[in-house]
Amino acid sequence: MRDRVNAFGAGNSVHRNLSSASALYDATPRVDAPDSGENTRFAPLCVLKVTQSYYPFVERGGPAVKVRALARGLAQRGHSVSVLTSDLGVKRISNAAFAAARMPKGWRHQEDGVETRYFDSWGGYRSLTWNPGAFEFCRERLASFDIVHIYGTYDLLGPIVAAACRRKGIPYVVEPMGMFRPIVRSLALKRAYRLLFGESVARGAARLVATSAQEQRELIEEGIPPQKISVRRNGIELPQLSGKTGEFRRKYGLSPHTLVVLFLGRIVDKKSPELLIDAFAQWRGESRDGQDAVLVFAGPFESPSYNRKLQARVAQLCLNSVLFIGPLYDDQKWSALADADIFVLPSQNENFGNAAAEAVACGTPVVVTDRCGIATLIEGRAGLVITHECEALVRTLHQLSDSGLRASLKAGCAEVAHGLSWDQPLAQTEALYSDVLKSRSAAP
């Protein structure tokens, strides 16, 4: 037994008594999966999480929320958890609840037992930044961790830490978050990244985490050995909706009788907002009763040029019932999800689909494509699953014009949402870490 240091230097003795930890890992991604060890007690570990973007930079998408939820949850379960990430603008944040301390080569922030280091960043092409402080950290602190968990692909921070783990013999887990297979844009650059960094990071990982059976299949198709893949779904925060219902409609002058179709998330090509605009226009044109309806896009745009492209498409179709309202966070996000009648995520590829899960948690029926990892969890229970085609989405909008069908799906949302909390994913993550360490200690 040896002393570990938590976060970035504070002493903390961590016992690695893994004999009491279950080596079994429930990889079943179903909501109604059998007990996967939520009540199992695991020996406390010193865990390092590595992610390019992290709270409070929630505009960067799911990782900033997801990694934070896992880090805080593990800390609450008695583990020593630290996060390494990039400084994407700490100095500019004017949030009294987020107080970071300046230190050499970055910032430090403490929250709910999790200590986060935001490294000074150079560059900034999409998710690529250069973080010189990572090298010093790996030299001086990396050996104090039992296991490292790297999130995402197409950044430089993960490969730096992964290479240091391989040199020092520290096991690490990689969670690609749907990014391992190059899709949609910058394919040549993504393939070059895979060749230079991605392959070595994946080969050296003790395990890769897929968040759905769909992502598991993609990883296998990309050459990852099946026995090296563990499936663990994402979780969602279960909102407190008291007092939030109706706020969104009042703010934007929407009648209680207006059918609100909502898209919430980053407005990027991969999520097919243009397909949704076209389907909404066609559905409105085919609706005989002239139903009062509005299509709302809530989220940051991929780029100003993409904003102009979608605005031009709306004008071309002569739609006066499409709103682009910008990103919504915290209470405003929950209010929008609760007030919507239908949530639509027509993505070309989504390893899970957190926004759809959050809509379900608010009791709002969802429509997702069969290319979204969450599809099997909600199909026929809290929403409808379609192919990635305009005609399929038009037909589904016609179906969901029926208030009776919406009410039936809404009734199923509560049951589905109950099974989407973070409890099971956190227990599975603990079991995964323990399994990796047990396998390592048992190796000749």
N, C-alpha and C positions, 0 to 999 in steps of 0.2 A: 504494500500500500504506500502511495506517495502523495505528497501534498499537491493539490491543484490550485491554480489561481483563477478566481472568477473574473469575468469581464476583462479588465485591462490591468490587473495587478493585485487586487485585494485578495488576501489569503483565504482559502476555503478548502478544507479537507473533504475530498470526495471519495467514498468507498466504492470500489468497483467489484462488488459482490454480485456477479451476474448469475450465479448458480440458481438464485431464486426467481430470475426473470424467465418468462415464457419464451421459448424459441419459436413458437408458432406465430405466424403472421397472417391474419385474416385479410386476404386480398380481394374479398368479394365487394364490388362497388355498389351493391344494391342498398337502397334505403332500409329494407327490412332484413338486413344481414343479421345473422345470429350474433350473440354476445361476442365481442372481439377483445375482451379484456379490459373494459372500461374500469373495472374495479380491481384489476391486478396492480399490485404495488411493485414499482421498479426501483432499483438502486439509483441514487442520484448521480447524474453525469454532468460533466462540464462540456457544454455544447457550443459550437461556434456556427453561426449562420451567416452566409455570404450572399449578398444580393445587390444588383446594380442600383435599384431604386427601393426606397423604404419610406415609411411614414416620416414626416408629414407630406411627402410629395405624392399625394394620392392621384394627382392628375396624370401620373405616369402609368396608371392602370392597376390591374389586379395584384401584382407582386407587393406593392407598397402596403396593401391591406392584408393580404394572405400571410406573408412572412411575419408580420407583426402579430397577427392572431395566434400563429403557431408558437412564436417566441414567448409571448406573454402567457399562453396556456401552459407551456412546459415549465416556465418559471413558477407558476402557481402550483405546479405538481412537485416542486421541490428541486428542480434541476437548476444548475448555474448556466445561464444563457447569455451569450454576447452576440452582437450583430456587427458585421463589417459591411459598409456600403459607401456610396459616393456622395460627396457634397454637391447637391444639385441646386443649392441656393439657400443654405441655412441662414446666412447673414441677412437675407431679404425678408425672412419670415417675421411678421408682426403678430405673433400669437402668444399671449401671456401664458398659455398653458404649455407652450413648448419653449423651455429654457435650456439652451445648449451652452456648454462652456468651451471657450476657445482653448486649444492646446496645440503643440507643435504638429504641423502637417494635417490639421483637421479640427473637428469638433467632437465633443463627448456629450451624450445625453442619457439620463437615467429615467426609466419609466417602468413601474410595476415589476421591479426585479430584473429588468433587462437593461443592460448597458450597451449603447450603440456608439460606434465610432464612424463618423462621417469623414472620409478621407478627402483632402483637397484634390480637386479634379482639374485636369488639363484636357483640352479638346472639347468634345461634345457632339460628334456626329451621331445622330440618333441615340443609341444607347452606349456608344463607345466613348469612354473617358479613360485617361491615363492617371493612375493613382500611385505616385511614388511612395507614399507612406505605407502601402501594402507590403513592400519588400522588407522594410524595417520591422513591421509588426510580425511578419512571418519568422524573421530571424530571432526576435526576442520573446514572442509570446505564444507562437503557434503550438509549441510542444506542451503547453499546459492544458490543452484540450483533449478530451477523450475521443471526440468524433466531430467531424465538420460536415455541414449540410450546405451545398451550393445550389442556388436557385437560378434558373434561366440560362439562356445561351446568347451568343452574339455580344458579349462584353469582354473586357480584358481583366476585370477584377477576379472573376472565377478561375480562369486559367492560371493566374499568378498564384493563388492560394492552393489550387489543386497540385501544381508542380511542387510547391513547398511541402505539401502533405506527402507526396510520393517520396520525396527525398528523406523526410523525417519518419516515414513509416506510420503516419497517422491515417486511419481509415476515413474515407469521405463518401458521402452520398450525393448524387446529382439529381435534381428535379428540373427537367427541361421546361416544364410548363407549356407544352405544346410547341416549342420552338425548335426541336431537334431536326425535324424535317423542313428543308427550305421550301417555302411557299410564297406565293403572291407577288413579292417585290424584291428587288436587289438580289436576284437569285445567284448571279455570278459572285457577288461579294459574300453571300452566305455560304456558298460552296467553298470559296477560298478560306473562309473562317473555319469551316469544318475540317478542311485539310490541314490547316496550320495549328489549330487549337482544339477543336471540338472532338476529334477522334481520340487524341491522347487523354483528354479529360474524361471521356466516357469509358475508355479502356481501363483507366486506372481507378475508376470508382468501384467501391464495394457493392453498391446497388444503385439502380436508377429507379426513380419513383414516377409512375404514371398516375394521373388523376382520374382516369377512366379506362374502361376496356378498349375504347376507341384509340386512345393514346398508346396503350399497351401494344395493340396490333401495329400501329405505325412504327413504334420503336423496333419491334421484331422485324418488320419489313425493311427497316434501315440497317439491319444487321446486328442488333443487340441480342445476345443470347437470352432466351425466355427466362432461364433460371436466375438471371441477374436483374429482373424487373419485378418490382413490387407495386401493387395497385392500391392507392389510398386516395379517396376522393377529397375534394375541398370541403370545408364547412362554411357556414354563414353565421353572421351575427343575427340573433333573433330580436327584432326591433320591438320597442315599446311604442305602440301606435296611439296611445291615449292622447287625444287633443290634436292629433296631426291630420286626421281625416277631414277633407274639405278645404284645407289651407291652400293646397296647390291650385285647385279649381278657382277659388276666390281670387288668388293672386293674379291669375291669367284670364280672369273674366269668363270662365267656362261654366256653362249651365250644368246643373246636376243631371240633365237629360242628354248632354252631349257625350257621344261615344268617344272616349279618349284612347287612341292607339299610341303606345309609348315605346320609344327606343331610348335606352339609357346606357351610356358607356362611351368609350372613345370612338369618335366618328372617323373610322378608317376604312379603307377599301376592303380589307379582309372581312369585315362585318356586313358588307353589302347594303349600305344604306340606300344606294341608288335603286337596287332591286325593290326595296320596300316602298320607295317613292312611286315607282312605276306600278307596283301592285295596288297601292292605295288609290292611285288615280284611276286605274282600270275598275277596281271594285266600286268606287264612287260613281263612275260612269254607268255601271251595270245595275246599280241599286235602283229599284223602281220607286221605293218609298221616299227617296231623297233624305235619308237619315242624316241628322245633324252629327257630324263626326269631325275630329281633328287629329292630325298626325303630329306628334311632338318628338323632336330630337333633343335630348338632354345629354350634353357631353362636350368635351373639347375636340376640336377638329384636328385631324392629322397634320394639316398644313393650310395656310390661307388659300392656296390654289385649289385645294380640294373643297374648301368652303365655297369658293366661287363656282366650282363645277356643279355642286349640288343645288346651289341657289339658282343657277341657270337652268337646271333641269326642272325645278319646280316652276319657274317662270314659263318655260317652254310648254309645260303641261297645263298651264293656266290654273294652277292650284292656289286657292286663297285660304286653304285650311291646313297649312303646314307651318309649324312653329319651330325655329331653332333658338333655344333659350340658353345655351351655354351649359357648363358643367354644374352639377348639383352635388352637394356633399352633406353628410350628417342628417339633421332633421329635414332639410329641404329635399334630400334624396328620398327618404322614407315617405314623406308626404306625397311626392309625385308617384311613387310606386303604389301607394295605397289608394290614390285617387284614380289611377288608370283603370280602364275596363279590360284592356288587352295589352300584354307586353310582348314585343316581337324582337327576336334575335335571329336574323336570317344569315348567320355567319357562314362563310365558306369553310372555315375550320376553327374549332374551339375545343381546347383540350377538356374544358369543363363547362363554364358558362355561369360565373358567379352572379352576374346581374339578373339572370333568369331565376336563379335560386333565391335571390333576395326578393324578387317580385312574388314568388310563391310564398315566401315568408310573410308577405303583406296581404296574402289572400287574393292576388291578381292572377287570373289564368294566363298562361304563356304559350307562345308559338316559337318553336325552335326548329332548325333544320336537323336532319339526321347526321349532320357533320359536327354536332355539338355533343360533347361527352355526357352532358346531363340528360340527354334525350331519353335514355332508357329509364331514368329515375322518375320522370314526370309524365311519360306518354300515357294518355287516357285517364290519368289520375288528377293532374293539376294543369294539364295543357295538351296541346296537339303537336305532333312531330310531322314535318313535311320534307319533301325533297327540295334541293336548292334550285327552285324554278319559280318564275314569276306566276305562272298559271296555278301552281300548287298553293302559293300564298294567297292569290285572289280567291280561290275556292275556300280556303280556310277562313278568310275574312268574312265571306258570305255565311259560312257555318256559324261563326262566332257573333254574327249580327243577331242571332237567336239568344235572347236573354235567358231562356231556359237552359241552354247548353252552358252558357257562361256561369250560371248559378250552380250547375252540377259540378263543373270543374273547380269553381271557387270553394265548394264544400270539401273537395279533395285536397285543397292546398294545405289545410291545417295538419292533416296526417303526414303529408309529404314533408312539410317544413319541420315537423318534430324530429324527423329522421335525418335532417340536414345540419344539425348543430355541429359544433366543433368537438363534442365529447368523444365520439368514435375516432375521428381522424387523429386526435391527440393521443389516444390510447394506442392506436396503430403505429403512430410515429415512435412512441416509446418502445413498443415491441420490436419495431424495425431496428432501432439503434442497438438494443440489447442483443438482438439476433446477430447483427453484424459483428459486434464485439465478442460474442460467444464463439462465433465461427472463426474469428481471427485468433482467439486464445486457444482454440482446439486444433488449429492448423499445425502440422509438424514443423 
